[in-house]
């Protein structure tokens, strides 16, 4: 009995000690008086500061970043792009950030902290840095860690000694409405259309450079010409004179526009839209850039596997340590890279908005189950949904129109946007389109789309280490590969380490893709009945075939650039042979006439 009492006392003592220790630790962690989290109140970025505050941004390709900076500067902002993030930035991000964060978070915030530290080393006081610089970045909410990026940026900046540094957030769910809501950064008509042009031009140029560089005859020429071309386009975006109806209108109409604000604003919107999209200066800049690029000499008879890039948004776009310099590595290994445009992501967001509106309408509609004779209620239900669908649909059509219009003015060889409806349908047996996070069903849909349409030899998915949405997609891809046996799909997780291992894995998969591309090319060449010497001789006699903007018609079922090219050259040889044969026959049939 006494033993049992001692045992109970010991257990009570242990329990009390545990409770005391737990209370002590909760007090240290600030959990003894839990409070609801509130987003930190940030200092306003005001219009008065616009002339002295510099907006920092980064994370895109150098083409996108140069063009975006030009738009900011053209709209009166001081703007600078951050350097390309490197491994040192990754380590800095890990030092000042939380554990277990996304690879893009560490690279981005580490890069920002490094830049601020550089400014401080250059002699700029810390308070002046806090007052005269802001960071502009994307944000979101959802099931993955992307929704926590903003908090992580602030946390790392605070730990690095830059507490109070301003972060301006642009949310994908808010369209062109800044989450900061501050008047210092205004989304005007000029800014909006300028950004539209910058994003489309960046996508198109990024696609073109990866189509041309693997086939350039003179090494380094592509990079040099593209730098000159982008600089010229930046000049146009930066120095374009803003359209104002009060300046352009006839003298007799100016008083009417000055006195009527609604009339003035309406004509200004239409005039700015026309100026940005069809203005003579803009089209001349596109034409000048196109001519420079078309001067590059290419040899499309080189056999190279075509590798389609998919994966997480940041990892598949950045060009540096953030994805192990993967594009540069693929080109060094003899591949052609098919990059992913940002425009596809925007098209996906609009497609998802329509899909969600349809799925939620049975709950959101104003009238539940109206009778068949209640026409007004039925019409209200119909109109309420379709007004939203028509609005988003108009945005989709405009987005696609202006993207493909940019393609037309920049040589016409850029790949068109993959149809979102087909991507969703192809992914549907494997991945629900309403599963949120990352690129959703796109990774699966693109893998199937580019494989069944023979648009590439291999699909390479790049994603940060431990990315939840991409991990889900990778799990599903095993079922996809089992169904499509000829598919070559490789997922690569990126981080600040492991570059050698990642490159080794890519090399092994690329070996299969090279065999696939070579076999395809040999079959196509054999089907022409001609030798490579005949093909090359014809190319030498027709210099237009060496120009990058010479458009080779696409043939269904053929992925390789070289295979497509030799089939087209063969067709031209056959047509020319028939033409000369007919000419000789006609010439022989016409009797010669003697002169006087």
C-alpha positions as CSV (number, residue, x, y, z in Angstrom):
1,X,0.0,0.0,0.0
2,X,2.8,2.4,0.9
3,X,4.6,1.5,-2.3
4,X,1.6,2.5,-4.3
5,X,1.3,5.8,-2.5
6,X,5.0,6.6,-3.2
7,X,4.5,5.7,-6.9
8,X,1.5,8.0,-7.2
9,X,3.3,10.8,-5.6
10,X,6.3,10.3,-8.0
11,X,4.0,10.4,-11.0
12,X,2.2,13.5,-9.8
13,X,5.6,15.2,-9.2
14,X,6.8,14.3,-12.7
15,X,3.5,15.6,-14.1
16,X,3.8,18.8,-12.2
17,X,7.4,19.3,-13.4
18,X,6.4,18.7,-17.0
19,X,3.6,21.2,-16.7
20,X,6.0,23.8,-15.2
21,X,8.6,23.2,-17.9
22,X,5.9,23.4,-20.6
23,X,4.6,26.7,-19.2
24,X,8.2,28.1,-19.1
25,X,8.8,27.2,-22.7
26,X,5.5,28.6,-23.8
27,X,6.3,31.9,-22.1
28,X,9.7,32.1,-23.8
29,X,8.1,31.4,-27.1
30,X,5.4,34.0,-26.5
31,X,2.6,31.4,-26.5
32,X,1.4,32.0,-23.0
33,X,-0.9,34.8,-24.3
34,X,-1.7,33.7,-27.8
35,X,-2.7,36.5,-30.2
36,X,-4.3,36.2,-33.6
37,X,-1.8,36.9,-36.4
38,X,-2.2,40.2,-38.3
39,X,-0.3,41.2,-41.4
40,X,2.3,43.8,-40.4
41,X,1.3,47.3,-41.2
42,X,3.8,48.6,-43.7
43,X,4.9,52.2,-44.4
44,X,3.2,53.6,-47.3
45,X,5.0,54.1,-50.7
46,X,3.6,57.4,-51.6
47,X,3.5,59.4,-54.8
48,X,5.8,62.0,-53.3
49,X,8.5,59.4,-53.0
50,X,8.4,58.2,-56.6
51,X,11.2,60.5,-57.7
52,X,13.7,59.1,-55.1
53,X,12.6,55.6,-54.2
54,X,14.0,52.8,-56.4
55,X,11.9,49.7,-57.1
56,X,13.8,46.4,-57.0
57,X,12.6,43.3,-58.7
58,X,14.0,40.1,-60.2
59,X,13.4,36.4,-60.8
60,X,12.8,36.4,-64.6
61,X,15.0,35.9,-67.6
62,X,17.3,38.8,-68.6
63,X,15.0,39.5,-71.6
64,X,11.9,39.9,-69.4
65,X,13.8,41.9,-66.8
66,X,15.3,44.5,-69.1
67,X,11.9,45.1,-70.8
68,X,10.0,45.3,-67.5
69,X,12.6,47.8,-66.2
70,X,12.2,49.9,-69.3
71,X,8.4,50.1,-68.7
72,X,8.8,51.2,-65.1
73,X,11.3,53.8,-66.2
74,X,9.1,55.0,-69.0
75,X,6.2,55.5,-66.5
76,X,8.4,57.7,-64.3
77,X,9.7,55.2,-61.7
78,X,13.2,54.6,-60.6
79,X,13.7,50.9,-61.1
80,X,16.6,48.4,-61.0
81,X,16.7,44.6,-61.5
82,X,18.5,42.5,-59.0
83,X,21.5,40.3,-60.1
84,X,20.8,36.7,-61.1
85,X,20.6,34.7,-57.8
86,X,23.6,32.5,-57.2
87,X,24.5,29.8,-54.6
88,X,25.9,32.5,-52.2
89,X,22.4,34.1,-52.3
90,X,20.9,30.7,-51.5
91,X,23.2,30.3,-48.5
92,X,22.3,33.9,-47.3
93,X,18.6,33.1,-47.6
94,X,19.1,30.0,-45.5
95,X,21.1,31.9,-42.9
96,X,18.4,34.5,-42.3
97,X,15.3,32.6,-43.2
98,X,13.2,29.8,-41.7
99,X,14.1,26.1,-42.2
100,X,12.2,24.1,-44.8
101,X,11.4,26.9,-47.1
102,X,11.1,26.7,-50.9
103,X,14.2,26.9,-53.0
104,X,12.9,30.1,-54.8
105,X,12.4,31.8,-51.4
106,X,16.0,31.2,-50.3
107,X,17.4,32.4,-53.6
108,X,15.1,35.4,-53.9
109,X,15.4,36.8,-50.4
110,X,19.1,35.9,-50.1
111,X,19.7,37.8,-53.4
112,X,17.8,40.8,-52.1
113,X,19.7,40.8,-48.7
114,X,23.0,40.5,-50.6
115,X,22.1,43.5,-52.8
116,X,21.1,45.6,-49.7
117,X,24.3,44.6,-48.0
118,X,26.2,45.6,-51.1
119,X,24.6,49.1,-51.0
120,X,25.6,49.4,-47.3
121,X,29.2,48.5,-48.1
122,X,29.2,51.1,-50.8
123,X,28.6,53.7,-48.1
124,X,24.8,54.1,-48.2
125,X,23.4,54.4,-44.6
126,X,20.9,51.6,-43.6
127,X,18.1,54.1,-42.9
128,X,18.6,55.6,-46.3
129,X,18.3,52.1,-47.8
130,X,15.0,51.5,-45.9
131,X,13.7,54.8,-47.1
132,X,14.8,54.9,-50.7
133,X,14.3,51.2,-51.8
134,X,11.3,48.9,-52.1
135,X,11.0,45.3,-53.4
136,X,8.3,44.4,-55.9
137,X,7.4,40.7,-56.1
138,X,4.6,38.2,-56.7
139,X,2.4,36.7,-54.1
140,X,-0.4,34.3,-53.8
141,X,-2.4,32.2,-51.4
142,X,-3.1,28.5,-51.5
143,X,-2.0,25.1,-50.3
144,X,1.8,25.4,-51.0
145,X,4.5,27.5,-49.4
146,X,4.1,30.2,-52.1
147,X,1.4,31.8,-49.9
148,X,4.1,32.3,-47.2
149,X,6.7,34.0,-49.4
150,X,5.8,37.5,-48.3
151,X,6.1,36.6,-44.6
152,X,9.4,34.8,-45.2
153,X,10.8,37.8,-47.1
154,X,10.0,40.1,-44.1
155,X,11.3,37.6,-41.6
156,X,14.7,37.2,-43.4
157,X,15.0,41.0,-44.0
158,X,14.4,41.5,-40.2
159,X,17.0,39.0,-39.3
160,X,19.5,40.5,-41.7
161,X,19.1,43.9,-40.0
162,X,16.7,45.5,-42.5
163,X,13.6,45.5,-40.5
164,X,11.0,47.8,-42.0
165,X,12.2,47.3,-45.6
166,X,9.1,47.6,-47.8
167,X,7.8,44.7,-49.9
168,X,5.2,45.5,-52.5
169,X,3.1,42.5,-53.4
170,X,1.5,41.7,-56.7
171,X,-1.0,38.8,-56.2
172,X,-2.1,36.5,-59.1
173,X,-5.6,36.5,-57.6
174,X,-5.9,40.3,-57.8
175,X,-5.1,40.8,-61.4
176,X,-3.5,44.2,-61.8
177,X,-4.5,45.5,-58.4
178,X,-1.5,45.9,-56.1
179,X,-1.8,44.3,-52.7
180,X,0.0,47.3,-51.2
181,X,-2.8,49.6,-52.4
182,X,-0.4,52.5,-52.2
183,X,-0.6,55.5,-54.6
184,X,3.2,55.4,-55.0
185,X,2.8,52.5,-57.4
186,X,-0.1,53.2,-59.8
187,X,-1.3,50.8,-62.4
188,X,-2.2,53.2,-65.1
189,X,-3.3,52.5,-68.7
190,X,0.3,53.2,-70.0
191,X,1.8,51.0,-67.3
192,X,-0.6,48.1,-68.0
193,X,-0.2,48.1,-71.7
194,X,3.5,48.6,-71.4
195,X,3.8,45.6,-69.1
196,X,1.6,43.5,-71.5
197,X,4.1,44.3,-74.3
198,X,7.1,43.7,-72.1
199,X,5.8,40.2,-71.0
200,X,4.8,39.1,-74.5
201,X,8.1,40.4,-76.0
202,X,10.1,38.7,-73.3
203,X,8.3,35.4,-73.9
204,X,8.7,35.6,-77.7
205,X,12.4,36.6,-77.6
206,X,13.1,33.9,-75.0
207,X,11.6,31.3,-77.3
208,X,13.4,32.6,-80.4
209,X,16.8,32.7,-78.8
210,X,16.6,29.0,-77.8
211,X,15.5,28.1,-81.3
212,X,18.4,30.0,-83.0
213,X,21.4,29.5,-80.7
214,X,21.8,25.7,-81.1
215,X,22.0,26.2,-84.9
216,X,24.1,29.4,-85.1
217,X,27.0,29.1,-87.6
218,X,29.1,31.8,-85.9
219,X,29.4,31.0,-82.1
220,X,28.3,33.9,-79.9
221,X,26.5,35.8,-82.7
222,X,23.0,35.0,-81.3
223,X,23.7,36.4,-77.8
224,X,25.3,39.6,-79.3
225,X,22.5,40.3,-81.7
226,X,19.8,39.6,-79.1
227,X,21.4,42.0,-76.7
228,X,21.4,44.7,-79.3
229,X,17.8,43.9,-80.2
230,X,16.5,44.0,-76.6
231,X,18.3,47.3,-76.0
232,X,16.5,48.8,-79.0
233,X,13.1,47.5,-77.8
234,X,13.8,48.9,-74.3
235,X,14.5,52.3,-75.8
236,X,11.1,52.3,-77.4
237,X,9.3,51.2,-74.2
238,X,11.3,53.7,-72.1
239,X,11.0,56.8,-74.3
240,X,7.6,56.4,-75.9
241,X,5.6,59.6,-75.6
242,X,2.3,59.0,-73.8
243,X,-0.9,59.5,-75.8
244,X,-3.0,62.4,-74.5
245,X,-6.2,63.3,-76.4
246,X,-5.9,66.9,-75.4
247,X,-2.6,67.1,-77.3
248,X,-3.6,65.0,-80.3
249,X,-7.2,66.2,-80.9
250,X,-8.0,68.9,-83.5
251,X,-8.1,72.5,-82.1
252,X,-11.8,72.7,-82.3
253,X,-12.3,69.6,-80.2
254,X,-9.8,70.4,-77.4
255,X,-12.1,72.6,-75.3
256,X,-14.7,69.7,-75.3
257,X,-12.2,67.2,-74.0
258,X,-10.9,69.7,-71.3
259,X,-14.4,70.3,-70.0
260,X,-15.7,66.7,-70.1
261,X,-13.7,64.3,-67.9
262,X,-15.6,61.2,-68.9
263,X,-15.2,62.0,-72.6
264,X,-11.5,62.8,-72.1
265,X,-10.7,59.6,-70.2
266,X,-12.6,57.4,-72.6
267,X,-10.7,58.7,-75.6
268,X,-7.5,58.6,-73.7
269,X,-8.0,54.8,-73.0
270,X,-8.7,54.1,-76.6
271,X,-5.9,56.2,-77.9
272,X,-3.3,54.7,-75.5
273,X,-4.5,51.2,-76.4
274,X,-4.0,51.9,-80.1
275,X,-0.7,53.6,-79.5
276,X,0.8,50.8,-77.5
277,X,-0.5,48.0,-79.7
278,X,-0.5,49.5,-83.2
279,X,1.6,52.7,-82.9
280,X,4.1,53.4,-85.6
281,X,7.0,53.7,-83.2
282,X,6.3,50.4,-81.5
283,X,5.9,48.5,-84.8
284,X,9.1,50.1,-86.2
285,X,11.0,48.9,-83.1
286,X,9.6,45.4,-83.6
287,X,10.6,45.5,-87.3
288,X,14.1,46.7,-86.5
289,X,14.7,44.0,-83.9
290,X,13.3,41.4,-86.3
291,X,15.7,42.4,-89.1
292,X,18.7,42.2,-86.7
293,X,17.7,38.8,-85.5
294,X,17.1,37.6,-89.1
295,X,20.7,38.5,-90.0
296,X,22.0,35.5,-87.9
297,X,23.2,32.6,-90.1
298,X,21.9,29.2,-89.0
299,X,22.4,25.6,-90.0
300,X,19.3,23.6,-89.3
301,X,20.8,20.3,-90.6
302,X,22.4,19.7,-87.1
303,X,20.5,16.8,-85.4
304,X,19.5,17.8,-81.9
305,X,17.0,16.3,-79.5
306,X,14.2,18.8,-78.6
307,X,13.7,19.0,-74.8
308,X,10.5,20.6,-73.5
309,X,10.9,22.4,-70.1
310,X,8.0,22.2,-67.6
311,X,7.7,22.3,-63.8
312,X,7.4,24.9,-61.1
313,X,7.0,28.5,-62.3
314,X,10.2,30.0,-60.9
315,X,12.5,27.0,-61.5
316,X,11.5,26.6,-65.2
317,X,12.1,30.3,-65.9
318,X,15.2,31.4,-64.0
319,X,18.6,31.2,-65.8
320,X,21.2,30.6,-63.1
321,X,22.1,28.5,-60.1
322,X,18.4,28.3,-59.2
323,X,17.9,25.6,-61.7
324,X,21.6,24.4,-62.0
325,X,22.1,26.5,-65.2
326,X,20.0,23.8,-66.9
327,X,19.3,25.5,-70.2
328,X,23.0,26.3,-70.7
329,X,23.9,22.7,-69.8
330,X,21.4,21.2,-72.2
331,X,22.7,23.3,-75.1
332,X,26.3,22.3,-74.2
333,X,25.2,18.7,-74.3
334,X,23.8,19.2,-77.9
335,X,20.1,19.7,-77.2
336,X,17.6,22.3,-78.3
337,X,15.5,23.7,-75.4
338,X,11.8,24.4,-75.7
339,X,11.2,26.9,-72.9
340,X,7.9,27.6,-71.3
341,X,6.4,31.2,-71.7
342,X,4.9,33.1,-68.8
343,X,1.9,33.7,-71.1
344,X,0.9,30.0,-70.6
345,X,0.6,30.6,-66.8
346,X,-1.6,33.7,-67.3
347,X,-3.8,31.7,-69.8
348,X,-4.0,28.9,-67.2
349,X,-5.2,31.4,-64.5
350,X,-7.9,32.7,-66.8
351,X,-9.0,29.2,-67.7
352,X,-9.2,28.2,-64.1
353,X,-11.2,31.3,-63.2
354,X,-13.8,30.2,-65.8
355,X,-13.8,26.5,-64.6
356,X,-14.2,27.6,-60.9
357,X,-17.0,30.0,-61.8
358,X,-18.9,27.1,-63.5
359,X,-18.2,24.7,-60.7
360,X,-19.3,27.1,-57.9
361,X,-22.4,28.5,-59.7
362,X,-24.9,25.9,-58.3
363,X,-24.1,27.4,-54.9
364,X,-23.5,31.0,-55.9
365,X,-26.5,31.5,-58.2
366,X,-29.2,34.0,-56.9
367,X,-32.1,31.6,-57.3
368,X,-32.1,27.9,-56.3
369,X,-34.1,25.5,-58.4
370,X,-36.6,27.9,-60.0
371,X,-39.7,26.4,-61.6
372,X,-39.8,26.0,-65.3
373,X,-42.3,28.8,-65.7
374,X,-40.2,31.3,-63.6
375,X,-38.5,32.8,-66.6
376,X,-37.1,35.9,-64.9
377,X,-35.3,33.8,-62.3
378,X,-34.0,31.3,-64.8
379,X,-32.7,34.2,-67.0
380,X,-31.1,35.9,-63.9
381,X,-29.3,32.6,-63.2
382,X,-28.2,32.3,-66.8
383,X,-27.1,35.9,-67.2
384,X,-25.3,36.0,-63.8
385,X,-23.0,33.1,-64.8
386,X,-22.5,34.0,-68.4
387,X,-21.6,37.7,-67.8
388,X,-18.7,36.4,-65.8
389,X,-17.7,33.8,-68.4
390,X,-18.0,36.3,-71.2
391,X,-15.8,38.8,-69.4
392,X,-13.1,36.2,-68.7
393,X,-13.5,34.8,-72.2
394,X,-12.9,38.3,-73.7
395,X,-9.7,38.5,-71.6
396,X,-8.6,35.1,-72.8
397,X,-9.1,36.1,-76.5
398,X,-7.4,39.4,-76.1
399,X,-4.4,37.8,-74.3
400,X,-4.0,35.1,-77.0
401,X,-4.5,37.6,-79.8
402,X,-1.9,40.1,-78.6
403,X,0.6,37.3,-77.8
404,X,0.3,35.7,-81.2
405,X,0.3,39.2,-82.8
406,X,3.7,39.7,-81.2
407,X,4.8,36.4,-82.7
408,X,3.7,37.5,-86.1
409,X,5.7,40.8,-85.9
410,X,8.8,39.0,-84.5
411,X,9.5,36.5,-87.3
412,X,6.6,34.1,-86.8
413,X,8.6,31.1,-85.6
414,X,7.7,31.3,-81.9
415,X,5.6,28.3,-80.7
416,X,2.0,29.1,-80.1
417,X,0.4,28.8,-76.7
418,X,-0.8,25.3,-75.9
419,X,-4.7,25.2,-75.7
420,X,-5.8,25.2,-72.1
421,X,-9.0,23.2,-72.7
422,X,-7.0,20.4,-74.3
423,X,-4.4,20.4,-71.5
424,X,-7.1,20.0,-68.9
425,X,-8.8,17.2,-70.9
426,X,-5.5,15.3,-71.3
427,X,-4.7,15.7,-67.6
428,X,-8.2,14.8,-66.4
429,X,-7.7,11.0,-66.3
430,X,-4.7,11.5,-64.0
431,X,-5.0,14.8,-62.2
432,X,-8.1,16.8,-61.1
433,X,-8.0,20.3,-62.6
434,X,-9.4,21.8,-59.4
435,X,-6.4,20.5,-57.3
436,X,-4.8,23.8,-56.4
437,X,-1.1,24.7,-55.9
438,X,1.8,25.3,-58.2
439,X,0.9,24.7,-61.8
440,X,-2.0,22.4,-60.9
441,X,-2.8,20.0,-63.7
442,X,-0.5,21.7,-66.2
443,X,2.6,19.6,-65.5
444,X,0.7,16.4,-66.3
445,X,-1.3,18.0,-69.2
446,X,1.9,19.4,-70.9
447,X,3.7,16.1,-70.6
448,X,0.9,14.3,-72.4
449,X,0.3,17.1,-74.9
450,X,3.9,17.4,-76.1
451,X,4.3,13.7,-76.2
452,X,1.2,12.6,-78.2
453,X,1.6,15.5,-80.7
454,X,5.3,14.6,-81.2
455,X,6.4,18.2,-80.3
456,X,9.5,17.1,-78.4
457,X,11.8,14.1,-77.8
458,X,11.9,14.5,-74.0
459,X,10.1,16.4,-71.2
460,X,12.2,17.8,-68.3
461,X,10.3,19.0,-65.3
462,X,12.3,21.4,-63.0
463,X,11.0,22.1,-59.5
464,X,12.3,23.2,-56.1
465,X,13.3,20.6,-53.6
466,X,10.2,19.4,-51.7
467,X,7.7,21.4,-53.8
468,X,4.4,19.9,-52.7
469,X,2.3,20.5,-56.0
470,X,5.2,19.2,-58.1
471,X,5.7,16.2,-55.9
472,X,2.0,15.4,-56.4
473,X,2.4,15.7,-60.2
474,X,5.5,13.5,-60.1
475,X,3.6,10.8,-58.3
476,X,0.9,10.9,-61.0
477,X,3.5,10.9,-63.8
478,X,4.3,7.3,-63.1
479,X,0.8,6.3,-64.3
480,X,1.2,8.6,-67.3
481,X,4.5,7.0,-68.3
482,X,2.9,3.5,-68.0
483,X,0.2,4.5,-70.5
484,X,2.6,6.3,-73.0
485,X,5.5,3.9,-73.4
486,X,7.5,6.0,-75.8
487,X,7.5,9.0,-73.3
488,X,10.9,10.2,-72.0
489,X,10.1,12.2,-68.8
490,X,12.5,13.3,-66.1
491,X,11.7,15.3,-63.0
492,X,14.6,17.2,-61.4
493,X,14.4,18.8,-58.0
494,X,16.7,21.9,-57.6
495,X,18.3,23.4,-54.6
496,X,21.5,25.2,-53.8
497,X,23.4,21.9,-53.9
498,X,23.4,18.7,-56.0
499,X,24.2,20.2,-59.4
500,X,26.6,17.4,-60.5
501,X,24.0,14.7,-59.6
502,X,21.2,16.6,-61.5
503,X,23.4,17.0,-64.6
504,X,24.3,13.3,-64.5
505,X,20.6,12.3,-64.4
506,X,19.8,14.6,-67.3
507,X,22.7,13.3,-69.3
508,X,21.4,9.7,-69.0
509,X,17.9,10.7,-70.1
510,X,19.3,12.9,-72.8
511,X,21.2,9.9,-74.2
512,X,17.8,8.3,-75.0
513,X,16.4,11.5,-76.5
514,X,19.5,11.8,-78.8
515,X,18.9,8.2,-80.1
516,X,15.3,9.1,-80.6
517,X,16.1,12.3,-82.5
518,X,18.8,10.6,-84.6
519,X,16.5,7.7,-85.6
520,X,13.7,10.1,-86.5
521,X,16.2,12.2,-88.7
522,X,17.6,9.1,-90.5
523,X,14.1,7.9,-91.3
524,X,13.0,11.3,-92.6
525,X,16.2,11.6,-94.7
526,X,15.7,8.1,-96.1
527,X,12.1,8.9,-97.1
528,X,13.3,11.8,-99.2
529,X,15.5,9.5,-101.4
530,X,18.3,12.2,-101.3
531,X,21.7,12.4,-99.7
532,X,22.8,15.0,-97.2
533,X,25.2,16.3,-99.8
534,X,22.3,17.0,-102.1
535,X,20.4,18.7,-99.3
536,X,23.4,20.9,-98.3
537,X,24.2,21.8,-102.0
538,X,20.6,23.1,-102.4
539,X,20.9,25.1,-99.2
540,X,24.1,26.7,-100.4
541,X,22.3,27.8,-103.6
542,X,19.4,29.2,-101.6
543,X,20.7,31.5,-98.8
544,X,17.2,32.2,-97.5
545,X,17.2,28.7,-96.0
546,X,20.1,29.9,-93.7
547,X,17.9,32.7,-92.2
548,X,16.4,32.0,-88.8
549,X,13.0,33.5,-89.7
550,X,12.6,31.3,-92.7
551,X,9.5,29.4,-91.8
552,X,9.6,25.6,-92.2
553,X,6.1,24.1,-92.3
554,X,5.4,21.8,-89.4
555,X,4.7,18.2,-90.2
556,X,2.5,16.1,-87.8
557,X,4.4,13.4,-86.0
558,X,7.9,14.9,-86.5
559,X,9.5,16.6,-83.5
560,X,13.1,17.4,-84.6
561,X,14.1,20.7,-86.2
562,X,16.6,19.0,-88.5
563,X,14.1,16.3,-89.6
564,X,11.4,18.9,-90.4
565,X,14.0,20.9,-92.3
566,X,15.3,18.1,-94.6
567,X,11.8,17.1,-95.5
568,X,11.0,20.7,-96.4
569,X,14.2,21.1,-98.4
570,X,13.5,17.9,-100.2
571,X,10.0,19.1,-101.2
572,X,11.6,22.3,-102.5
573,X,14.1,20.4,-104.6
574,X,11.3,18.2,-106.0
575,X,9.2,21.3,-106.9
576,X,12.2,23.1,-108.5
577,X,13.0,19.9,-110.5
578,X,9.5,19.7,-111.8
579,X,9.6,23.4,-112.6
580,X,12.8,23.2,-114.6
581,X,11.6,20.0,-116.3
582,X,8.4,21.7,-117.4
583,X,10.4,24.8,-118.6
584,X,12.6,22.6,-120.8
585,X,9.6,20.8,-122.3
586,X,7.8,24.1,-123.0
587,X,11.0,25.6,-124.4
588,X,11.5,22.7,-126.8
589,X,7.8,22.9,-127.9
590,X,8.1,26.6,-128.9
591,X,9.8,27.0,-132.4
592,X,12.7,29.4,-132.5
593,X,12.1,32.5,-134.6
594,X,14.8,34.1,-136.7
595,X,15.5,37.8,-136.4
596,X,15.4,40.2,-139.4
